[in-house]
Amino acid sequence: MKVLVFGSNGLVGKAIVKHIRLQKNLNVIESTRQDTDLFSLTQTRNKINIEKPDVVIVAAAKVGGIYANNTQRFKFILDNLKISTNIFEAVSEDSRIKVINIGSSCIYPLGVENPIKEESLMTGKLEPTNSPYSMAKLTAVELGKSLKEEKGHNVINLMPTNLYGPNDHFEEMNSHVIPGLIYKMHQAVTNNHKEVEIWGSGKPLREFMHVDDLASAIVFLLNKKFDYEVLNIGTGEEVSIKELAEEIKEVCNFKGKLKFNSNLPDGNPRKLLDSTKMNNLGWSHKISLKDGLKSTYEWYIKNI
């Protein structure tokens, strides 16, 4: 089975490639912006026509944390729409190709009942700070559904919970919460700072999953037959941002004070996925948050 991974150089893509390489029955084809400009339909179509994959995994996306999403709103919706529309239009010419489209749990509406079921999709208002990104990802889900209904493609839209791990983007302002906190606390230790500021109150509850668990789930699904259009993938475990910060503080050996700035946005107050459907297929996560944070920090130290 030939599996083409678009976005193979990112957090998710690298993990997927690593796990596929361990399978004897799978042949992975890596694709990055160096070989294919996904903003170009011509280049995207040419890549698919040349490689003739059995499966296309859409791991390419413009991503970031609350600050990036809220200050680059036009860029987030535009770039992600371009990527999705070009890939789906290109694969539409060959109904033999299976598509695994990687979405995000942030596309679920604000205030829906937790744990969040797949059926909650598009039933309410989006969280305001990342609504442009969410709208782009929702469009990709609809593209996949339409492609399946009209042209017969096998399309599955995966909704992973908040991801972290090696090869993430570690910086103060534009990162997701875990790499952002690792960066800030490591800088504080290095520069002997006594305090680290954290956005929001620390009260929101979040579910986090190591990217290797997502990659193992995708490999698992490549060898399974099922008829879900949307499938949640998570751990079923949640932690407050305050508890998460304390865990990262311990991992980074930061001895100073954590200062929560309630004047800055919290985002969604709670976001826990219902992964019952995925678990019933026979998959479950393996990496605990504690172990995952430790290994991620060790990777960061070796690669900064």
C-alpha positions, 0 to 999 in steps of 0.5 A, a space after each residue: 500500500 502506497 501512502 502519500 503524506 502531505 505535510 511530512 515535515 511537521 509535528 504530525 507528519 513526521 510522527 506518521 512517517 516514522 510509524 508507517 516505516 515500521 510496517 512491512 505492508 506499507 510504503 510511505 511517500 513523504 511530501 513537503 513544501 520543498 517538493 510540492 507547493 500545496 497552494 498550487 493546484 497544478 503542483 498538487 495534482 502533478 504530485 498525486 499523478 506521479 506517485 499514484 498513491 493508494 492513500 493520501 494523508 492530509 497532515 499539512 496545515 497552518 497551525 498555532 496557539 491562541 495568539 497566532 490564531 487570533 492575530 493572523 485570522 485571515 492568514 489562517 483561514 486562507 492558507 488552510 482553505 487553499 491546502 484543503 481545496 487543492 488536495 481534495 480537487 486533485 484526488 477527486 480525479 481518482 476514486 481509488 484513492 483513500 483520503 485520511 484528512 486530519 482535522 482538529 478538536 477545536 472545530 467543535 462548537 463552543 459550549 457543547 456537552 462534554 465529552 464531545 461526540 462526533 455528532 456535535 459537529 456544526 451544531 453551534 457557534 465556534 470559539 471566537 479566538 480560532 474561528 477562522 482556522 475552524 471554518 477552514 477545517 470544517 470546509 475540509 470535512 464538508 469537501 471530504 463528505 461531498 467527495 465521498 457521496 458524489 465520486 465514491 472516494 473513501 474519506 475519513 476525517 480524523 479529529 485528534 485532541 490537542 497534540 504535542 511532542 517532538 518536532 513541535 514549534 517551540 516559541 513564546 507567542 505563536 506556539 500551542 500551549 505545551 511547547 509554548 510553556 516548555 519554551 518559556 520555562 526553559 528560558 526562565 531556568 536558563 536566564 534565572 528568571 523568578 516568574 513565568 507568565 501564563 495566558 488566562 486563568 489556568 482554569 480551562 480543562 484540556 485533553 492532550 495526546 502525544 503525537 506518536 499516539 495519533 500516528 499509531 492510531 492512523 497506522 491502525 486505521 489503515 489496516 481496518 475497515 469501518 464506515 465512519 466519516 468523522 472519528 475522534 481520537 483522544 485519551 479520555 483524560 483531562 487536565 486544567 491549564 494550571 495543573 499542566 503548567 505545574 507538570 511542565 514546571 517540574 519537568 523543566 525544573 523551574 523553581 520560580 513562580 507561575 503568574 496567571 494573567 486573567 486579562 488574556 483569553 482562556 479560550 474554550 472552558 472545557 474540551 474533552 473528546 468522546 473517543 468511544 468509537 475509536 476505542 471500540 475499533 480496538 485502539 487506545 492511547 499508550 503514552 501518559 501525559 507525564 511521560 510524554 512531557 518528559 520525553 518532549 522536553 528531552 527532545 527539545 533540549 537536544 534540538 534547540 
